[in-house]
Every structure is written in structure tokens, then in C-alpha cells.
Amino acid sequence: MANLETKYLGLTLKNPIIVSSSGLTNSAEKIGKLVEAGAGAVVLKSLFEEQINHEINNIIYKGEGFDYPEAADYVKGYTRDNSVGDYLNVIKETKEKYDIPVIASINCFSSDEWVDFAQQIQEVGADALELNVFVLNTDKNSNPEEYEQLYVDIVSNVSKVVSIPVSVKLGLYFSNLVNVVNRISVSGAKGVVLFNRFYEPDIDINKMTLTSAEVLSTPADMRRTLRWVAIASDKVHNIDISASTGVHDGASVVKQLLAGATTVQTCSAIYKNGPKVITEMLEVLTKWMEDKGYNSLSDFRGLMSYSKIENPAMYERAQFMKYFSSYE
């Protein structure tokens, strides 16, 4: 039988399918259903500094008697400690109940909080830490290198204070993504996740209000991930790549591994079809490997990466016009 075991961030996973950070992984009870379905690892729902601060401000705004600085400081400390405490309890409970790698996730905007959260997460037994980083650069006078340096600095600062492996979940918005992945790889990170799925705005033309666009991904979204996994895995060798966004079935898993991914992360497919989709993905992957005569993932991982195919330009945007030239 095909061996699906793989290494990611130095951790041993029984298979390459990871459930990505979401509401699916915000409790040990929910995670239990994912483990039963066959998940190789889970990334806990992100601990958002912004959300904690929103809760603090909401309490202070609605409360009475907060004219005293001491009272406001108490509420801030109490709310923050409880929010972080609840998150840490999910890590501890999950580790106690299930034999599966638990990857914590944090999203902060102040450098001291990144470090503080990371240290506490390590102390309660998380196996790894995924940094959910997104800085939207809207300053027309800024230097892109300074914007990208923020990511490198965050990775470097966190990696210095924890011994558990650190990965970074990146978005698409870079002028040279491969360069960013390379800089991150030498700054302490053991892995990158391509790509983060951020909040995207939409406009309600009838109510004239700003709304949220579709949250869940579609299978078509995988095309961006596939291209950059194939390129980055070939150009940067000292970092693991986890393919995320658009992974909805077993064929998607196979494609990303062929492109060079170490693991894949899925979320929207589970929201749409339930945890059983993980089992189905594993069945497709196993059958495909057996049909092709592959015994392990390493037998075929990266066989369709950038430099391994006959014409690497197929992964480049220059092929756009060639593709559409066949349509009259």
C-alpha cells in the first residue's frame, strides 16, 4: 500500500493533508472530527491581536466607571489574558486528546505581541507556529523593499524566541514573490504557506455600502497557487511549501505535490462537503499512487515543478497570449 507519510517543518505527518486555520479548528471537539476523517495535521484558528483589542474597546465603550485609567487598564489586561488563555486551552486540550501535529496561528500588528503570543503558545505544547501576516501597502511613496522587510523582521524576531518551527502564510501581493520566500527562508522560517485568503471587499450598488466578497475559495483559485508552488519550490530549496487555496479534491492534492508542495492545506472544501472530503482526497491520492507505481510521496514530489518540465515558460505569464491565441 502507498505510504503517504511526509515531513513538514520537521514534523512527521501521516499524510500531507492539513486543515488550514479557520472556524473548523477553533475547538478540540471540531478537530476530533477532522482527525477521524484522516487529517495529517491541523492549523488552529488564528489568534488575532486586532480582534482582542476590538473586544477590549467594545467592553470599555459599553461599560460604566471607566473614567479611571486603572479600571480601563484592568479590563484590557483581563480581556486580553482570557482571550489568549482560551486559545492556549484549545492547544492543550487538542494535544491531550489527539496524536496529531497541532500548528498554532497568530495574526498581530505590533511586534511585541508577536513575540509574547509565540512564547506562550510554545509553552503549552504547540508543535509549530504559523504566522498569519498581511500588511497592505497603500503608500504610493513607499519603497516596496521596506514593506517586504516587515515580513522578514517578524519572522526573524519570532524565530529568535521560540524553538518550535515557524512558518509564514503569505499573500500574492509582492513584486518578487520568490525573493520574499528566499529571504524568509534565511530568516528563521522552516516553511511558507502559499497562499493566504484575505478578506476581499465588494460593493452593494443598491445599498451603496461596502460588503464582503465571497469568503470560500473555488477549485479555480488553485491555478495561482499551482504556478507559484511550482516556481518557488524549484528556486528555493531550504524551505517547505504548503499549498493552500483552491484545494477541493484528491486531484488537487496530487497536482500540488507534483508541483513541489510538501503538504497541502484545505478549508473551503470541508465547509462545503464536510470532513469526509479529507477521506475522499486520501483515497484518490492513494489510488493514483498505486496506479502509477509510486510507493511514497518523495517518488513523485516536484516532478512537474518549474525546471522539471520540458518548457518551464508554461508556468510564466508570457504564455497568456499563446494560450488565448487558439481561441477565435
N, C-alpha and C positions, 0 to 999 in steps of 0.2 A: 504494500500500500504506500502511496505517496507520502513523504514526510513533509509536513507543512511548517515545521519549526523554523523560527528565524531569530536573529538578534537585532534589537533596536535600542539605541542609546546604551548599549552594553547589557541590556536586559534580555532574558530568554523568553520569547513568546511562543506559545504552542501553535500559533498561526499568525499571518500578517494582518489580520483584520482588527482594527482598533475603532472603538466607538468614540467619536470626537466629542469635544466639550459642548454640552447642551443640557437642556432640561431632562434629557434621558439619563443623565449621570449625576443628578443632584441628590441622590439618596442611595443608601445601601440596598434598600428594597428594590428599587428600579434596576440597579446594577446587577442584582441577583438574576433577573430575567435575561439580561444580556449575557451573563456568564453561562447560564443554562443553554442559551442559543448557540454558544460556541465562540464568543468574542475572545480575541487573543489578548486584549488589554483595553483599558478604558481611560479616557481623559475626563476628569471631573469638570463639572460646570465651573466656569471661571469665577474667581473671587474678584469682583470689581471694586476698586477703590472709589470710583465715581458713584456707584450705587450706595456704598456705605455712607459716603458724605451726603448723598441725597436724603437718605433715611434720617441722618442726624439733623440736617437743616429742616426737614419736614416736622420732626418732633419739636424742635426749638420754635419753629414758626407757629405751631398749633398750641404749644404749651403756655402756661402762665407762670409768672415768677422767675423768668429767665433774664430779668434785667441785671441780675448779678452775674458777673463773669464766672464766679466759682460754680454756679449752678449750670451754666452753659457748658463749662469745661467738664463737669461731671457727666452730663448727658452725652457729650461727644465721646468721652472715654468709655462709658458704659455701653453705648450702642456699638461702637467700633469693636470692643472686646467680645461682645456677644455675637456679632456677625462673623468675626474671624473664628470665634470659638465653635460656632455651629458648623463652619466649614471644616475645621480640624477634626471635629467629631465624626463627620462623614468619612474622612480618610481613615481614622482609627477603626470605625465600625466595619468598613469595607475590607480592610486588611485582616481583621479578625475573622471575618466570615468566609472570605473567598481567596483562593490561591490563584491570583491573577495580578499582573503588574498594574499598579494604580499610579497614574500620572496626574499630578495636581496642575491647576492652571490659574494664573493670576494676570490681571489687567490693571495696571496702575499708570498714573501720570506724574507722580512725584518720586524722585529717585530713592529717597529714604524708605518709602513704603515698599518698594520692590524688594529691597534687601530685608526688611523686617518680616514681611509676609513669607519670603523664601525660607528664612531661618526657622520660623515656626512650623512651616509645612514639613521641612526636613525632620524636625524633632519628633513629630508624631508618626513618622514612618512611611511617608510617600516614597515611591520608588524612583520617581523622576519629577521634573518640573517643566511645564510648557509655558513659555512667556507669550502671552497674547498681546502683541504690540501693534499699535496702529497710530501713527502720527500723520495727520493730513496736512500737507504743506500747501498753504494758500497765499503765501507771501511772494509776490512777483519779484521782489528784490533779493530773495534769499538765495543762498548757494546750495544746490542740491546735495553737495557733499556734506554740508553741515547737518542737513536733515537726515541723511543716511547714517551719519556718525552717531546720532542719538540711539539708534538700534544697537550699534556696536558697543557703545558705552553701557547701555542697560545690561547687555549680555555679559560684558566684562565684569561689571560691578557685582552682579548676582553670582556669577560663577566663582568669584573670589571668596564668597562667604558660605557656600554650600558645597558638599562633597557629592551629592546626588547629581546625576546627569541632567543637563539643561538643554531644552530645545526651544526653538523660536517659531511661532506661527506668523508667516509673512503674508502681505497682500501683494497685489500686482503692481502697485504704483511706484515703480523705480525706473530710472533711466537706464540702469545697467544691473539687472537682477542677478546675473551670475557673479558680478563683482561684489555685490552685497552678501550673497551666500558665502563667497570665499572669505570675505573679511570677518563674517560672523564665525566661520569655521576655525579661524585662528584666534578668536577672542574668548574661547572657552565653551562654546556650544558644541554639543555632540550631534545635534540634529536640527533640521528645519522642516516645517510643515508648509507645503505648497498646495492650496492657498487658503488664507483666511476668508471667510464670507462675512462681510461687514453689513451694517445697516445701510441700506440704499434709499434715498428719498424718491418720492413720487409726488405728483400734484393732482389734487381733486379739482378739475376745472369747473365743477358745478358749485362746490362749496368754497372754492378759492382758498384752499388750505393745503398745507404740506402734510403728506401722509407717508407711510412706509411702503416700500415696494415689496414684492414677493420675498418672503423670508427663506423658504426652502429652495434648494437647488433642483436642477433638472439634469437628466443624463447628458444633454447637450453642453452643459457647463464644463464637462470633463475635458473638452478639447483644449482649453487654455492650460489646464494642469498637465495634460499629457505632453504637450510641447515642451514646457519648461522643466518637467521632470526628466525628460529625455536629454535635454541640453545640459542642465545643471549637474545631473548625475555623472555625465561624461566629463565635464570640465572641472568639477570639484570632487576630489576623491576621499577626503578625510572627514566626511560628514554624512550622516544618514539622512535620507529624504523620505518623508511620509507624504503620500499623495492624498490630497483632500479636495473636496468639492466635485460633485458630479459622479461619485462612485455609487451606482444604484443597483448593480447586479454582478454576477460572477465574472462575466466577460470583462467588465470594467476593471476588476481586480487583476485579472490576467494581463490586460493591456498595460496597466501602470507598472506591474512588476517587470514586464518585458521592456518598458521604457527605462527602467533603472531604479524604481522606487524600492525602498527597503520594506516599507509597510504601506497600507492604505488606511485612510480614516473615512468613516461613513456616518451619516447622521440623518439627512433628509429621507433616505430610503427606509430607515427604520420608522420615522414618523409616519410615513405613508403606508408602510406594509407590515409594521410590527417587527419584533425581534427575530421572527422566523426567517426574515430575509438574510440574516447572517448565516444561518444554517444552509440556506439555498446557495449563497455565494460560495461557501466552503465546498459544497457538493459539486458545483460547476468547476471550481478550481481543481479539485481532486481528480475529477473525471478527465479534465483537459490534460493534466499532467500524465495520467496513466495512458491516455490515448497517444500522447506524444513520446512516451517512454522516458519522462523525466522523473527522477527519484526524489529530488529535493529542489527547493526554490533557487538555490545557487546554480543549478544546472542551466537555468534559462534567464535568470535576472539580468536585465540590461542588454539582452541580445538584440533589442530594437532601439537602443539608445542612439544618441547623435552620431557618434563615429562608427557604430557597428553596422549601419545600413549603407547600401551602395551609394545613395545620393543624400548626404546629410542636409542638403539645402531643402529637402522636403519638409524639414521642421522649421524652416525660416519663412518669414513673411514675404520674401521675394517670390514665393510660389503662388501668391494670391492671384495675380493676373493669369498665370498659366492655368490655374485651376478653373477660373471662370471663362477662359478663352474657348473652352469646349462647349459652352452654352451659347446658343444663337438667340 
